[in-house]
Amino acid sequence: MNKFTSFYNGESSNAYELLGCHKVAENCYHFAVWAPNAKAVSLVGDFNNWLVHHTKMQLEDGIWQVTTEARPGDAYKYAITTNTGAILYKADPYATCAEVRPKTASVIYDRDENFQWTDQAWVEKQNKKGVYKSPVNIYEVHLGSWRRHPDGSMYTYRELAKYLVPYVKKMGYTHVEFMPLMEHPFDGSWGYQVTGFYAPTSRYGTPDDLRYLVNQFHKAGIGVLLDWVPAHFCKDAHGLMEFDGSCCYESADEFKKEHKSWGTRIFDYSRYEVQSFLVSNAIYWLKEFHFDGLRVDAVASMLYLDYDRNDGEWRANKWGGKENLEAIEFLRKVSRQVFQACPYALFVAEESTAFPKVTHPTDVGGLGFNYKWNMGWMNDILAYMKTDTLWRIGAHNKLTFSMCYAFSENYVLPLSHDEVVHLKGSLVNKMFGDYDTKFAQLKALLGFQYGHPGKKLNFMGVELAQWNEWNENKELDWMLLAYPKHDSHQLFVKDLNMAYKKYAPLYQNDSTWEGFKWVQADDSRNSVVAFERTDSKGNKMFVVVNFSLYDFHNYGMTTSCGEYTLVLNSDESKYGGRGVEVSKTICTNQHGYVEMTIPASSVQFFYKKAQKTKQKKN
């Protein structure tokens, strides 16, 4: 039987074990590459002085293969002779290691026999608990610019394990999400224009160094997600573009071939070999590197044939619609395979449209993701925070509209890297007001985000209240912590993170009205919102946010009856606030009515523990 049958049928989830470079004996390796329209293929590298016709590959079962002597660390490429006689020098699509940019060859890599995973307890714990009722608070990180050495050089994976892991743990985040770590030639792409889908970028070290970093996060009790890019690939000559002189990985259809504004090629989701390549790639990162989940980039660009295209630049599907039917079926296939391989995985779609059932199971017509970024919430809340407080009365619906659809999908509320680049301004600079007000408003925004139903994601630097936009070429502005306003803001973010993890009402029942009730939704004149979150045991968190520039005394609301204890107040002086005196406890009357002081530009969390009901003895 042809061992590549599942690969050709689009059913392979382990194509990386069949194709690419694999050790068969000491200093002896087998190479296999799919190049269906090549006239001839040779292996070139350090082991044969890069002589084009020295190590010719043979076509067996439709795959070009050869076994030859080589050594770990040798660089190599495939010299592919096209039907026109041209020779293309291509990196191995399944290579597990690559040269450090600007070099472009693949590298033979042997796993470190001394490396041992020590995260079995973590993995077993993830298998037992459900993701939906667990706290998920993600710190999004670009590894090359979180910290840098004084000379500007990047930290390695192992150096990040030493510094990033304890920082994330100290700050109270539950997960980190790495921007793409697949090999990519251009730093300015942030990893989103990939050439080596199976090769962790060598910028920061070896594949085993990355495994070590993930292992250390798990040892610290922190989940690790990876940004995955199946929507497109870059057009560098050594990459996947027209791999054997013809369109192998991309569509040959000019209407589906390219994202012109991005300068990238689009995968051909109808081709079975491409499906096997991508599905296996998703499984590869989960299994081989123990990532806890994948955030799938640019899903909207996959779903729609007219995405970023003018009239006349796209063709309707067979039903006359604009949906990319092949891509939709591919996403369903990969989601099924992901959960089969890793049942506890977080599989998150960055999807910016109203496409239905993104987080619904595939057997009811959904795409099968378990979470989706809520881009609507993000756009609305940032538009609101930019608005002059005098005019927020007319924008109040931007605070409340998200609750009209909050439970139609399982959402992550993102304030990601995309919001602090390309002249959009940093988060603190987006806030309306003077210097002090901007800090206070940012704390109110974050408190609103953490109280609102949905899991949380924030890009690195939000905890510093960084004035500058993010720049991938330098580290975050850590020197700001020498200033009291920024230092106290970081303390607030830390305490907010800790409160989110500690109090179950803030993360349980995220996808149902059982976990949310408006207390004050319509006070547009005063820019105040208040709501109650409830966990599965009946414990409640009363969240009050004042987005105005005025203190309110004796502000009356009606909520659930009982006594509430203040557990977080952004206006405290230790957080850089004004320290307006507020009640440490609030007690409602028999009708649930309470009057309270609400400082300007602030958020307050009040907690009420459910009373245990005594059961009568028979």
N, C-alpha and C positions, 0 to 999 in steps of 0.2 A: 504493500500500500504506500502511496506517495505521502511522505511525512509532512508535506506542505499543503495537503488537501484543505485543512481548516483555514489556512492562510488564504488560499485562492477562493474559498467559499465565504470569506468575510466573517468567519466564526472564531478566529483565533484570538485568544486573550494572552498568549505567551509567545508571540512572534519573535520577541527579542531573544528567546532561547534557541531559535532556529536560524535566524539571520544575524549578520554582524560577525564579530570576531569572537572565537571561543577556543580556549586552551584545550588541547587534546593530549599533550605530554609536555615534559619539561622543554621549554623553548621551541614548542611546536604548536601551531595554531591553525584552526580551520576558519576560512572566510566564506561568507555567502551573501550575495546581493541580488536583489530583484531589479532587473533592467530588461524588460520584456522585448524592447525593440532595438537593442544594441546589436551591432554586427559582431563585435568582439569586446571582451573585457579582460584587462590585466590588472594585477595587483602591483602597486609600486610603493616603495617606502625605504626607510633607513636600511632595512635588511637586504635590499638588492640594489642599493645605490640609485634608486628611483629610475631604473632602466625600464622603459615602457613595455618591451616585449619579453622581458626575462621571466616573469611569473604569470603565465597565461592561465586564465580561469576557464573551466569547462562548464558547459550548459547541461545540468542534470535536473530532471523534474521541473524544468522551466526556471531554475535558479542558477546563476553563475557561481561556481564554487571552486575552491582550491585549498589544499593543506600544505603549509610550508613552514620552514624554520624561521623563527623571529624571536625577539626578546621583549620582555615588558618595558614599556617606555618608548619603543620604536614608533615613529610617526608613519602613517600610511594614507593612501588614497586609492580610489579605483580609477584607472585610465580606461574610459569607455569610448570605444570607436562607434560612431553613429553610422546610420545608413548612408550618409553623405560623405563619409570618410573622415570627418572631423574627429579629434580626440578631446574629450572632456575630462578634466581631473576633478573628481567628486569626492567629498568626504563621505564616510560610511553613514547612511541614515540611521543605522542601529548601533553606532559606536557608543560605548559607555564612558569615553573620555576624549577630550580634544585638546589641541595645543592652546596655549594662552594667546589671546588676540595680540597683535594683528595676524599671527600665523593661523592657518586654517585647516591643517591636516587633522585626521583622527589619530588617536594614540592607543596602542595596545595597553590594556590595564588589567592587572591581576588583583583580585581582592586580597586585602591584608588578612592573612591567616590568623593574626593575633587579635583582630577586632572581633568582639563578641557583643551582641545585643544584650542589654540587661533590663529591657523594658517589658518583660513578659507580664509582670503584675499590672502595668499600665494598660496593656492591650486587653487583658482579661477583664479589667475594670470597665473599659470602654464597651466591650461586648455585652456586659451585663446591664449597663445603664442606658436609658433612652436619651437621645439627643434633644428631644423636644421639651422635656421638663428640666433640662440641665441649664445652668448658666453658660452662656456663650458670649464672651466679651473679647473681641479680637483686636490685637495690636498689629496693624499692617506695617511691614518693614521692607525697605530697600536696603539689602545688606551692604551695598557699596557706599552708602552715605549716612548710615546711622552714626557710626563713629569712624574716624580716620586717624592714622598716625600723624604726628607733628609735621612730617615731611609730605603729607598728603596721600601717602600710600594706603591701600585698603586693608582692613582687617581680614584675616583668614577665617575660615569656618571654625577652626579651633580657638582662635582668639575671640571670636563672637560667642563661642560656648562659655568662655571665661567671663565675659562682661555682659553680653546681652541676656543670657539666661537668668542670672541673678537679678538683673534690672527688671525684667518682665515679671518675675516672681514678686519682687519687692513692691512693684506698682500695682499688683493685684489683678492683672489680666489673666484670663483663663486660656487664651490661645494666642499664637502668633500666626500671621499669614505672610509668607515670603512672596514678594513680587517675583516674576518668572526667573528660575535658576537654570533653565535649559541653555545650552551654549548659544551665544549670540555675538555677532561681530562688532556691534556698535553700542557703546555705553549709553548713548542718548536715546536708544529705543527702550531702555529700562527693562530689557529682556523680552519684549513683546514681538520682536522680529527674529525668529529662531532659525538657526541652521542645524543644530544638533539636538533633536528632541529627546534623545536617550542619554545625553551627556551632561551631567551637572557642570556648570560653567567653571572652568579652571582658574578664573580670576581669583577665587578665594581658596583654592586648594584642590584636593583629590576627592573622588567619590566617597572614599571611606572617611575623609574629614567631614563631609556633609552628614554621613551616617552618624558620626560621633556627635555632631551638633544636635541632630534630632533626638538621639538617645539621651543627651544631657537635658534637653527640654522635658522629655518624658520622665526622667528621673526627678525633675523638679515639679512634676504634676501639671505640666502645661502642654496642651495640644498644639500640633503644628500642621498648618494648611499650606498648600502650594498653589500659586496662581498658574493655571494651565491654559495653553493657547492653541486650541484645535481649529480656530477660525481661519487662520491664514499662515503663510510663511514668507520669509524675505527672499528677494531675488538675487542674492549674491551668487556668483558663478559656481562656487564650490558646494552650494546647498541643493535643495530638492528641485529647484526650477528646471523644467525640461531635462529631467535627470539623465535620460539616455538619448537625448536629442529630440525626444517627443514628450508630450504631456503625460507623465506617469502619475504624479501626485496631484496635479492640478487638472481642472477641467479643460478640455480642448474647445469647449463652447465659449465663444468670445463674450457671450452675455453672462457667463458664470466664472470666467477665468481669473479676473483680477479686481482688487480694490485699488482703483487708480489714485484716490486721494491718499491712501496709505502707502502706495508703492509696493504692494505685496500681492502674492498669488493666493488663490482660494483653493482649498482642498476639494477634490472630486468625491463627494460623499456617496455617489452612486457606485463607485468602483470598490469591489470587495476587498482587494488588496490594500486599499487606502483605509477602509474600515478596520481591517486587522491591524494595520500600522498604528492607528490612533487609539483604538480600544486597548490594544496591548500596551501602548504608552501610558494610558491612564492607570492601568493595573500595575505597571512597572514601578511607578513612583509610590504607589500605596504599599506594594509588597516589598520591593527591594530597598526602600528608604524609610519605610514605616510612617509615611505621612498619614495624618488622621483624616485628610480630606482634600478636595480640590475645589478651587474657585475657578469656574470656567469663564474665560474672558470673551467679551464681544458676542454673546449669544444672539443678540438681535441681528447682527450682521449675517449670521448663519440662517436665521429663520425666514428672512425676506429676500426675494429676488430683486426687489427694487431698492435695497438698502444703499444709500449714498449714490443713487443713479438717477439720471434725468430720464424723461420720457424718450423712448427710442433706444435706450441703453439696456433694456431688460425685456425678457419675454415671459408672458404669463405661463403658469403651469397648465397641466392637461385639463384642469377644471376651470381654467380661466382666472384663477386667483394669483396673488403675488407671493404666496407661501412657497418656500423651498421644501418640497415634499421629501426629497432625498435627505436633506440635512435634518429634518424633523425626525425621520425614521432612524437616522444615525444617532441622534441625541437619545432617543428612547433605548436604542441598543446599548450604548455606552453606559447609561444609567443603570440598566439591568445588570450589566457585567460588573460595574463598580460595587453594587450592593451584594452581589453574589460573592465577590472576592473579599469584601470588607464591609460587613453588614452595619457596622457602627459609623461608617464614614459620613462626613459632612460633604455633600455634593451640592455646590452653590452656584447658581446662575447669575452672572452679571447681565441682566436683561432689562432693557430700558423702555419696553413698549407694554401694551396691554394684552399681549399674547396670552390666551387663556390656558389655565391648568399647567403652568410651568412646574409647580411643586405637587402635582397630583400624580398618583401611580399610573404607570403605562397601561395597565389593564382597564383603566377607565378613560383612556384617551389622553392622559397627561404626558409630560415630558420625563417625569420620573425624578426630578431634582427634589431634595428635601428642603432647600432654602433658595430664596431669590432676593437679590438686592432690591430694596425699595427706593428706586431712583426718584419716584414721584415725591415721596416724603422729603428726600434730600433737597430736591430743587425748590419745593415749597418753603421749607423751613429756612433755607439760606436766603431766598428772596425776601422772606419776612424779616429776617435779622438785619438785612441791608436797608430796610425801609426806615425812614425818619419816623420816630415815635409819634409825631403829630399826625401821621397819615396811616398808622397801623390799624386804625379803626376800620379802614376799608380793605385791609388785607387779612383780617382776622380769620377768614376761612382757610387761609394757608396753614394755620395751626390745627384746624379741626377736620379738614377734608379727608385726611389720611384714614380717619376712623370710619369713613364710609366704605372702605375696601380693605381694611386692615386684616381681615380674616379670610379674604378670598384666596390668599396664598400664605405660605410660611415665609416670613420676611426677616431679612437682616437690614438694619438701619445703618447705612454707610455714610461716613464723612471721610472719604478716601483721598488717595494721592491726586486723583483727577481734579479735585476741588481746590488745590493749592499750587497749580502750575499754569503756565501759558497766560500770564498776566491776570489771572483770576484773583490774586491776592491771597494772603494767608488767612486762616480762620479768624484770628483776632482782628485782623484788618478789615474783614468783611462786616464786623459788628458796627452798628450805628453808635455814634456818640463820641465824647471826648476820651482822653487817655484812660481814666479810671472806669468810665462807663463801659468801654470796650471789654475790659477784663470781666466786669460784672455780668455783662450781657453774654459773654462766651460761657461763663459758668452756668447761667440760666439755660442756655441752649443745651449744654451737655446734660444738665439735670433733666430737662425735658426729654432728651433722647433716651436716657437710661430709664425714665419712668414709662415711656411710651411702649406699647406692645411691640415685640420684635427683638431679635438678637442684635448685638451691637458690634460695630467696627469703626475704629478710628485710626487714621494714619499717624505714624510716628511724628513727633513734634507738637501735636495738639496739647500735650501735657506741659510743654514749655511756653505756650502762648507765643510762638515764634512770629516775629514781625515780617521776616523775609519769606518769600515764596520758597518752596522746596527746590533745591538745586542738587541734581544727582552727582555733581562733580565735587561736592564738599560735604563735610559732616554737618549734622544739625547744629544750631546755635546754642551749644551747651553753656557758653559763657553767660547767657542770660540768667542762669540760676544764681549768679552773684547779686542780682537785683531782687529786692524783697517782693515786688509784684509778681515776678515770674516764679520765684521759689515758692511763694504761698499758693500760686495757681497750681503748681505741680502737686503740692500737698492736697489740694482739693480734689484733683483728678484721682490721686491715690485713694483717698477716703471714699470717693464716689465709687471707684472700682470695688473696694472692700465691702461697701454697703450693698452693691449689686449682688455680689457673691453670697453675702450673709443672709439676705432677706429674700426668701422664696417668692413672695408676691411679685417681685420685680422680674422674675424669669419664668415662673410657671404659668400655665394657661395663657401663653403668648398668642395662641391661634384661636381663641374663642371668647365670646362675650362674657363667659363665666369669670374671666380674669380681669375684666375692665368695666368701669362704670363712670360716666361723666358726673361730676359734682358741679362744675361751673364750666360751661362750654361757650356761653353767648355773651360774656362781658367784653365786647369789643371796645367799648368806650374806655375801659381801664386797662385793657391788654392783659387780663388775668385769665388763666385757665387752671382748673383743678380737677382731679380725677382720682379714682380709687382703684388699686390693683389688689387682687385676691388670689391666694394660692389654694392648693387642693385641700388644705386643712381648715380653710376659712380665715387664716391670718390676713390682715389687710395693711396696705401701705397707701397713705393719703398723700398725694403729690400736689403741691401748690406752686405755681410759677407766676411771677409778676414780671412781665416784659416791659412795663412802663418805667418812667424815670421818677416815680412818686412813691413814697411810703403810704400804705393804707392802714389805718387804725380802726379797730372795731369792724373789720370787714366780715360780713355775715354770709354763711353758707350752710346748707343742709346736707349732711352726709350720714353714714351709718352711726347708730348710737354707740356710745362707749367712750373710753379714755384712750387717747393717742399720745405716744411719747415721741418727742422730736429726736430724730437720729441723724439728720444732716441739714445744715443750714449754710448756704453758700455765702451769706452776708457776714459770717463770723469774721472777727478781726484776724484770726490766724490764717484765713484764706484770702486776706487782703481786702475784706469787706469793711463796711462802716460800723459794724457792730450794733446795729439797731436792736433794742431790747425786744425779744419775742418770748412767747410762752414756751417753756420746756415741755409742758403737757397741755393738751387741750381736752376738755370734757364737753361732750354734747349734752343737750337736755333730752328729755324723753322723746322729743320729736326729731332728734338728730341735728338740731340747730346749734351753731357755734359761731362766736365772733373772735377774730384773731387779728394780730398785726402781721402785715406782709411787707417786708422791706422792698424798696425799689430794686429792679434788676436782680431778682433773686429766685432761688428755688429752695423749697423746704420739703423734707420727707418726714412724715409722721407715721409711726408704726403702732398697730394694735394687734395684740395676740388674741387668737380666738379662745373663747371660754370653753372649757371642757364641760360637757354635759354629763352629769352623774346618772348612771343606769340604776334603776331600782332592782333590788334583789327580790327574787321570787320567794 
